[in-house]
């Protein structure tokens, strides 16, 4: 699972009514909460007789899609002449402040209380602290396996200014409409990249260096799908595209939900391979599983950003409890797998359904409060500090495209992690 982006006022349509913007922020935050809960469910169920419970790959994939949507949106605005070029330095600073403080706190805390997961030697400590362990075999630690997605996310942060900048420069050399379709064409090449990378790993790796499958090329299409949604949302505002069918689909109370459920069922069928992580799956099975997870994530994202706030989907995503889970989701993500590892060592769970429920209850009962505390005592102060730091640095030039268009107290209050 990935972490990172904070949903703020600039991530909602600037020409939309205040209530609609607030509702969109709430829905995106709720989406992150759903992803976090699915990650916990998957990691709990694989330790039981019921590894089929949950949607395989959905947690990290949905967060990659959401990250692609939120972080590429300023580049889409620049490409379509709706805003100025994003400041790469500010982007990098915000991403660093968002990812590392909370992660390092949890890493040190878990290693202090549970020695078996400690890295061996300075080299492993450095790679664990910098989230670069996915680029070297032998550094794997089961209690922190979930952080592979943070390593993938970091590589997306490096690639986005390059890929987004080049695509935007090409789009700005022609008309807005042609520029839109040019970027759509460039984004579509990500599918070939991801499939080719998966084929390469399947043909040459054979599990020897399994971290190859975690690298950005294998998930580039997920980020690109989110970027395509962002481009379409901004293209609609500037008149480059009129997605009337998508809007009607998103406005239907149940259409996207039913479609998402159907795609999820396909991904969890035998076409997506065996349940759990212990049985290897073929390339075709992986493509089905990852493709369905990406499809579910894209459908829910479309409902959140194109659908009215009155749909059952957006009302559910915007509920108070799911928004709270979304705000705390990064901490929940960081804490839950080490806690599952420790509980599995110290607690004797029954093999039946009661054991599954008891595992899930204990994991959530511990990881949710710890996630809330991490948000309140680490993430929130760090986010506030980073905003103040950037505000001082841009006080004389406040026109960057990725700043809120209408600062207000609500802007900071809605800064909940929903990438």
C-alpha positions as CSV (number, residue, x, y, z in Angstrom):
1,X,0.0,0.0,0.0
2,X,1.1,3.4,-0.7
3,X,1.0,6.5,1.4
4,X,1.4,10.0,0.7
5,X,-1.0,12.5,-0.8
6,X,-3.0,14.9,1.3
7,X,-6.3,16.0,-0.2
8,X,-6.8,19.7,0.0
9,X,-9.0,22.4,-1.6
10,X,-6.8,22.5,-4.7
11,X,-7.6,18.9,-5.4
12,X,-11.3,19.6,-5.9
13,X,-12.7,21.5,-8.9
14,X,-12.1,25.2,-8.3
15,X,-15.3,26.3,-10.1
16,X,-17.5,23.9,-8.1
17,X,-19.7,25.1,-5.2
18,X,-18.1,24.9,-1.8
19,X,-20.4,22.0,-0.7
20,X,-19.4,20.0,-3.8
21,X,-15.7,20.6,-3.2
22,X,-16.0,19.5,0.5
23,X,-17.9,16.4,-0.6
24,X,-15.3,15.4,-3.1
25,X,-12.5,15.8,-0.6
26,X,-14.5,13.6,1.8
27,X,-15.0,11.0,-0.8
28,X,-11.4,10.8,-1.7
29,X,-10.4,10.5,1.9
30,X,-13.0,7.8,2.3
31,X,-11.5,5.9,-0.6
32,X,-8.2,5.8,1.2
33,X,-9.9,4.4,4.2
34,X,-11.5,1.6,2.2
35,X,-8.1,0.8,0.8
36,X,-6.5,0.7,4.2
37,X,-9.2,-1.6,5.6
38,X,-8.8,-3.9,2.6
39,X,-5.0,-4.2,3.2
40,X,-5.6,-5.1,6.8
41,X,-8.2,-7.7,5.8
42,X,-6.0,-9.3,3.2
43,X,-3.0,-9.6,5.6
44,X,-5.2,-11.1,8.3
45,X,-7.0,-13.6,6.1
46,X,-3.9,-15.1,4.5
47,X,-2.8,-16.4,7.9
48,X,-6.1,-18.4,8.2
49,X,-8.0,-21.1,6.4
50,X,-9.8,-18.3,4.5
51,X,-7.2,-16.6,2.3
52,X,-9.9,-15.9,-0.3
53,X,-11.4,-13.2,1.9
54,X,-10.7,-9.7,0.4
55,X,-9.8,-8.4,-3.0
56,X,-6.2,-9.3,-4.0
57,X,-4.0,-6.4,-4.9
58,X,-6.8,-3.9,-4.4
59,X,-5.2,-2.1,-1.5
60,X,-1.9,-0.9,-3.0
61,X,-3.3,-0.7,-6.5
62,X,-6.1,1.6,-5.4
63,X,-3.7,3.9,-3.7
64,X,-1.4,4.0,-6.7
65,X,-4.5,5.0,-8.8
66,X,-5.4,7.7,-6.3
67,X,-1.8,8.9,-6.2
68,X,-1.8,9.1,-10.0
69,X,-5.0,11.2,-9.9
70,X,-4.0,13.7,-7.2
71,X,-0.3,14.2,-7.9
72,X,-0.6,14.4,-11.7
73,X,-3.5,16.9,-11.6
74,X,-1.3,20.0,-11.4
75,X,0.6,18.8,-14.4
76,X,-2.7,18.2,-16.3
77,X,-3.7,21.8,-15.5
78,X,-0.4,23.1,-16.8
79,X,-0.7,20.9,-20.0
80,X,-4.2,22.3,-20.6
81,X,-3.2,25.9,-19.8
82,X,-5.3,26.0,-16.7
83,X,-2.4,26.7,-14.3
84,X,1.3,27.4,-14.1
85,X,4.0,24.8,-14.1
86,X,4.2,23.0,-10.8
87,X,7.3,23.7,-8.6
88,X,9.3,20.5,-8.5
89,X,11.2,21.6,-5.4
90,X,8.1,22.2,-3.4
91,X,6.6,18.9,-4.7
92,X,9.7,17.0,-3.6
93,X,9.7,18.7,-0.2
94,X,6.1,17.9,0.5
95,X,6.5,14.3,-0.6
96,X,9.5,13.8,1.7
97,X,7.7,15.4,4.7
98,X,4.6,13.3,4.0
99,X,6.3,9.9,3.8
100,X,9.4,9.7,6.0
101,X,8.7,11.1,9.5
102,X,5.8,8.7,10.4
103,X,7.5,5.8,8.7
104,X,10.8,6.3,10.6
105,X,9.0,6.6,13.9
106,X,7.2,3.3,13.3
107,X,10.3,1.6,12.0
108,X,12.3,2.5,15.1
109,X,9.5,1.8,17.5
110,X,8.8,-1.7,16.1
111,X,12.5,-2.6,15.9
112,X,13.0,-1.5,19.5
113,X,10.2,-3.8,20.9
114,X,10.6,-6.7,18.4
115,X,14.3,-7.5,17.7
116,X,13.6,-10.3,15.1
117,X,12.6,-7.7,12.5
118,X,15.7,-5.5,12.9
119,X,17.8,-5.0,9.8
120,X,21.3,-6.6,9.9
121,X,24.1,-4.0,9.7
122,X,24.4,-0.4,8.6
123,X,23.6,-1.3,4.9
124,X,20.3,-2.9,5.7
125,X,19.4,-0.1,8.1
126,X,20.1,2.5,5.4
127,X,18.0,0.7,2.8
128,X,15.2,0.2,5.3
129,X,15.3,3.8,6.4
130,X,15.3,5.1,2.8
131,X,12.7,2.6,1.5
132,X,15.2,1.3,-1.1
133,X,15.2,-2.3,0.1
134,X,13.1,-3.4,-2.8
135,X,16.1,-2.8,-5.1
136,X,18.3,-5.4,-3.4
137,X,17.6,-9.1,-2.7
138,X,18.1,-10.4,0.8
139,X,16.8,-7.3,2.7
140,X,13.2,-8.5,3.0
141,X,11.6,-8.3,6.4
142,X,8.2,-10.0,6.7
143,X,6.9,-7.5,9.3
144,X,7.6,-4.6,7.0
145,X,6.7,-6.3,3.7
146,X,3.9,-3.8,3.1
147,X,6.4,-1.0,2.7
148,X,7.3,-2.2,-0.7
149,X,4.5,0.0,-2.0
150,X,6.2,3.1,-0.4
151,X,9.4,2.3,-2.3
152,X,7.3,2.0,-5.5
153,X,5.6,5.3,-4.6
154,X,8.9,7.1,-4.1
155,X,10.0,6.1,-7.6
156,X,6.7,7.5,-8.9
157,X,7.6,10.8,-7.2
158,X,10.9,10.8,-9.1
159,X,9.3,9.9,-12.5
160,X,6.3,12.2,-12.3
161,X,8.1,15.5,-12.8
162,X,10.0,14.1,-15.8
163,X,7.1,12.2,-17.4
164,X,4.5,14.8,-16.5
165,X,6.7,17.7,-17.6
166,X,7.5,16.2,-21.0
167,X,3.9,15.3,-21.7
168,X,2.8,18.8,-20.7
169,X,5.4,20.5,-22.9
170,X,4.3,18.4,-25.8
171,X,0.6,19.2,-25.2
172,X,1.3,22.9,-24.9
173,X,2.8,23.0,-28.4
174,X,-0.6,22.4,-30.0
175,X,-4.3,23.2,-29.3
176,X,-5.8,22.3,-26.0
177,X,-8.0,19.6,-27.5
178,X,-5.2,18.0,-29.5
179,X,-3.0,18.4,-26.4
180,X,-5.5,16.5,-24.4
181,X,-5.6,13.5,-26.8
182,X,-1.8,13.6,-27.1
183,X,-1.4,13.1,-23.4
184,X,-4.1,10.4,-23.4
185,X,-2.0,8.6,-26.1
186,X,1.1,8.9,-24.0
187,X,-0.6,7.6,-20.9
188,X,-1.9,4.6,-22.8
189,X,1.6,3.4,-23.5
190,X,1.9,2.6,-19.7
191,X,-0.1,-0.5,-20.3
192,X,2.5,-1.9,-22.7
193,X,5.3,-1.0,-20.3
194,X,3.6,-2.7,-17.3
195,X,2.8,-5.9,-19.2
196,X,6.2,-6.0,-20.8
197,X,7.9,-5.6,-17.4
198,X,5.7,-8.4,-15.9
199,X,6.6,-10.6,-18.8
200,X,10.3,-9.9,-18.3
201,X,10.1,-10.7,-14.6
202,X,8.1,-13.8,-15.1
203,X,10.5,-15.0,-17.9
204,X,13.8,-14.2,-16.3
205,X,13.4,-13.8,-12.5
206,X,11.6,-17.0,-11.5
207,X,11.3,-15.8,-7.9
208,X,15.1,-15.4,-7.3
209,X,14.8,-11.7,-7.0
210,X,11.1,-11.3,-6.3
211,X,11.4,-7.6,-5.5
212,X,11.7,-6.9,-9.2
213,X,7.9,-7.3,-9.4
214,X,7.6,-4.4,-6.9
215,X,9.4,-1.9,-9.2
216,X,7.6,1.0,-10.8
217,X,7.3,-0.3,-14.4
218,X,5.1,-3.1,-13.2
219,X,2.6,-0.6,-11.7
220,X,3.1,2.3,-14.0
221,X,-0.3,1.6,-15.6
222,X,-2.0,2.1,-12.2
223,X,-0.6,5.5,-11.7
224,X,-1.4,6.3,-15.4
225,X,-5.1,5.4,-14.9
226,X,-5.3,7.9,-12.1
227,X,-3.6,10.5,-14.2
228,X,-6.0,9.8,-17.0
229,X,-8.9,10.5,-14.7
230,X,-7.3,13.7,-13.6
231,X,-6.6,14.8,-17.2
232,X,-10.3,14.1,-18.1
233,X,-11.6,16.1,-15.1
234,X,-9.4,19.0,-16.1
235,X,-10.1,18.5,-19.8
236,X,-13.8,18.7,-19.1
237,X,-13.4,22.1,-17.4
238,X,-11.5,23.6,-20.3
239,X,-13.8,22.1,-23.0
240,X,-11.2,19.7,-24.4
241,X,-13.5,16.7,-23.8
242,X,-17.1,16.2,-22.9
243,X,-17.4,12.8,-21.0
244,X,-21.2,12.8,-21.0
245,X,-21.4,9.0,-20.8
246,X,-19.0,8.8,-17.8
247,X,-21.0,11.6,-16.1
248,X,-24.3,9.7,-16.6
249,X,-22.7,6.5,-15.4
250,X,-21.3,8.3,-12.3
251,X,-24.7,9.9,-11.6
252,X,-26.5,6.6,-11.5
253,X,-27.0,5.6,-7.9
254,X,-25.7,2.0,-8.3
255,X,-24.1,1.5,-11.7
256,X,-20.5,2.0,-10.7
257,X,-20.9,0.0,-7.5
258,X,-22.4,-2.9,-9.4
259,X,-19.7,-2.8,-12.1
260,X,-17.0,-2.6,-9.4
261,X,-18.4,-5.6,-7.6
262,X,-18.6,-7.6,-10.9
263,X,-14.9,-6.7,-11.7
264,X,-13.9,-7.6,-8.1
265,X,-15.6,-11.0,-8.4
266,X,-13.7,-11.7,-11.7
267,X,-10.4,-10.8,-10.0
268,X,-11.1,-13.1,-7.1
269,X,-12.1,-16.0,-9.3
270,X,-9.8,-18.8,-10.4
271,X,-8.9,-16.7,-13.4
272,X,-6.9,-14.5,-10.9
273,X,-5.0,-17.5,-9.5
274,X,-4.9,-19.2,-6.2
275,X,-5.8,-17.2,-3.0
276,X,-3.1,-16.0,-0.6
277,X,0.6,-15.4,-1.1
278,X,2.0,-18.8,-0.7
279,X,1.1,-20.3,-4.1
280,X,2.8,-18.7,-7.1
281,X,0.6,-17.4,-9.9
282,X,1.2,-17.3,-13.6
283,X,1.6,-14.2,-15.7
284,X,-1.9,-14.5,-17.1
285,X,-3.4,-14.8,-13.6
286,X,-1.4,-11.9,-12.4
287,X,-2.6,-9.7,-15.2
288,X,-6.2,-10.7,-14.5
289,X,-5.8,-10.0,-10.8
290,X,-4.0,-6.7,-11.2
291,X,-6.2,-5.6,-14.0
292,X,-9.3,-6.2,-12.0
293,X,-7.9,-4.4,-9.0
294,X,-7.1,-1.4,-11.2
295,X,-10.6,-1.5,-12.7
296,X,-12.3,-1.5,-9.3
297,X,-10.1,1.4,-8.2
298,X,-10.8,3.4,-11.4
299,X,-14.5,2.9,-11.1
300,X,-14.7,4.0,-7.5
301,X,-12.5,7.0,-8.3
302,X,-14.8,8.0,-11.2
303,X,-17.7,7.8,-8.8
304,X,-16.0,10.0,-6.3
305,X,-14.9,12.8,-8.7
306,X,-17.6,12.8,-11.3
307,X,-20.6,11.6,-9.3
308,X,-22.9,13.9,-7.3
309,X,-22.5,13.9,-3.6
310,X,-26.0,12.4,-3.2
311,X,-25.1,9.0,-4.6
312,X,-25.0,6.1,-2.1
313,X,-21.3,5.6,-3.0
314,X,-20.3,9.1,-2.1
315,X,-22.5,9.2,1.0
316,X,-20.8,6.1,2.2
317,X,-17.3,7.3,1.4
318,X,-18.0,10.7,3.0
319,X,-19.3,9.1,6.3
320,X,-17.5,10.4,9.4
321,X,-16.1,7.0,10.4
322,X,-14.7,6.3,7.0
323,X,-13.2,9.7,6.7
324,X,-11.5,9.1,10.1
325,X,-10.1,5.9,8.9
326,X,-8.9,7.7,5.8
327,X,-7.1,10.4,7.8
328,X,-5.4,7.7,10.0
329,X,-4.8,5.3,7.2
330,X,-1.1,5.9,6.7
331,X,-0.5,5.1,10.4
332,X,-2.8,2.1,10.2
333,X,-0.9,0.9,7.2
334,X,2.5,1.3,8.9
335,X,1.5,-0.4,12.2
336,X,-0.8,-3.2,11.1
337,X,1.6,-5.8,9.6
338,X,4.2,-5.6,12.5
339,X,1.3,-6.0,14.9
340,X,-0.1,-9.0,12.9
341,X,3.4,-10.6,13.1
342,X,3.7,-10.1,16.8
343,X,0.1,-11.3,17.5
344,X,0.7,-14.4,15.4
345,X,3.7,-15.2,17.6
346,X,2.1,-14.5,21.0
347,X,-1.6,-15.4,20.6
348,X,-3.1,-18.8,19.9
349,X,-5.9,-18.2,17.4
350,X,-8.6,-20.8,16.7
351,X,-8.6,-22.1,13.1
352,X,-12.3,-21.4,12.5
353,X,-14.3,-18.3,11.6
354,X,-14.1,-17.0,15.2
355,X,-10.3,-17.0,14.9
356,X,-10.4,-14.9,11.8
357,X,-12.7,-12.4,13.5
358,X,-10.6,-12.3,16.6
359,X,-7.4,-11.7,14.6
360,X,-9.1,-8.9,12.7
361,X,-10.6,-7.4,15.8
362,X,-7.2,-7.3,17.7
363,X,-5.4,-6.0,14.6
364,X,-7.8,-3.1,14.2
365,X,-8.2,-2.5,17.9
366,X,-4.4,-1.9,18.1
367,X,-3.6,-0.4,14.7
368,X,-6.4,2.1,14.5
369,X,-5.6,3.9,17.8
370,X,-1.9,3.8,16.9
371,X,-2.7,5.2,13.5
372,X,-4.7,8.0,15.0
373,X,-1.9,8.8,17.4
374,X,0.6,8.8,14.6
375,X,-1.5,11.2,12.6
376,X,-2.1,13.6,15.6
377,X,1.5,13.5,16.9
378,X,3.7,13.0,13.9
379,X,1.9,13.4,10.5
380,X,-0.2,16.5,11.4
381,X,2.6,18.5,13.0
382,X,4.9,17.6,10.1
383,X,2.3,18.6,7.5
384,X,1.7,21.9,9.3
385,X,5.5,22.5,9.5
386,X,6.0,21.8,5.8
387,X,3.2,24.1,4.8
388,X,4.6,26.9,6.9
389,X,8.1,26.3,5.5
390,X,6.8,26.4,1.9
391,X,4.6,29.4,2.6
392,X,7.6,31.4,3.8
393,X,9.6,30.4,0.8
394,X,6.9,31.4,-1.7
395,X,5.5,34.5,0.1
396,X,6.9,36.8,-2.6
397,X,5.6,34.6,-5.5
398,X,2.3,33.1,-4.4
399,X,1.2,32.1,-7.9
400,X,2.3,28.4,-8.1
401,X,-0.3,26.2,-9.6
402,X,-0.4,23.7,-6.8
403,X,-1.4,26.1,-4.0
404,X,-5.0,26.5,-2.9
405,X,-7.0,29.0,-4.9
406,X,-9.0,30.2,-2.0
407,X,-7.1,29.9,1.3
408,X,-9.4,29.3,4.3
409,X,-9.3,27.6,7.7
410,X,-11.1,24.7,6.2
411,X,-8.2,24.1,3.8
412,X,-5.9,22.9,6.6
413,X,-8.7,21.0,8.4
414,X,-9.4,18.9,5.3
415,X,-5.7,18.0,4.8
416,X,-6.3,14.3,5.3
417,X,-4.1,11.7,3.7
418,X,-6.1,10.3,0.8
419,X,-3.7,9.3,-1.8
